[in-house]
Amino acid sequence: FFILSKGECGGSPSARERESILAAKILGVNLEFGGFKDTRISHGRELIDAIAERLLAQTPSLLFVPTDKSAHQDHKSTYFSCLTALSLCSSRKRYIPQLSLAYPTPIMSFESVHGFRPNVYEEITEVFEIKLKAMRAFKSEKQKAFMNSRLIKNVARQRAREVAHREFNSYGFYEGFELVMAVNSIRENRDL
């Protein structure tokens, strides 16, 4: 995980750092902080280079970015900077993740208001309790409505209903994403 800021405008940065480290440990992922200032993250060279540097160093096959539909300016800047960084990476080293997905930010529980429309779904039934445990690590955020376990469960069930509508007998918990880029399909069709 590459977390750009420590959320200092929304609370204690040291608490957010500790919580992020604990959540990463629960999820079994590496974590790095970008050192950018909360609410002051802008789509520009510094951010683009920071993202491109991590992409080239780690070469992930899957990239998750916040959606551009978020009302938060930092999330929008991150989304567009990720697109530019992906372009730089592909031209510099001919590297690009096979799949890039945009995720809704927690405050976007009611996506229709913001325009978020998932078109890629991933079943998370087997890891749903781990997700909840990782989210509970953010004790400084627990008073916020989007951290409510019942709401999180209901959104995951709604995603399952969306999938069931498309694929009969799909139940459980699902996460929904917007497709940003799928490289495999582009490369496979290049010879047509």
Order of alpha helices (4+ residues) and beta strands (2+ residues): beta-alpha-beta-alpha-beta-alpha-beta-alpha-beta-alpha-alpha-beta-alpha
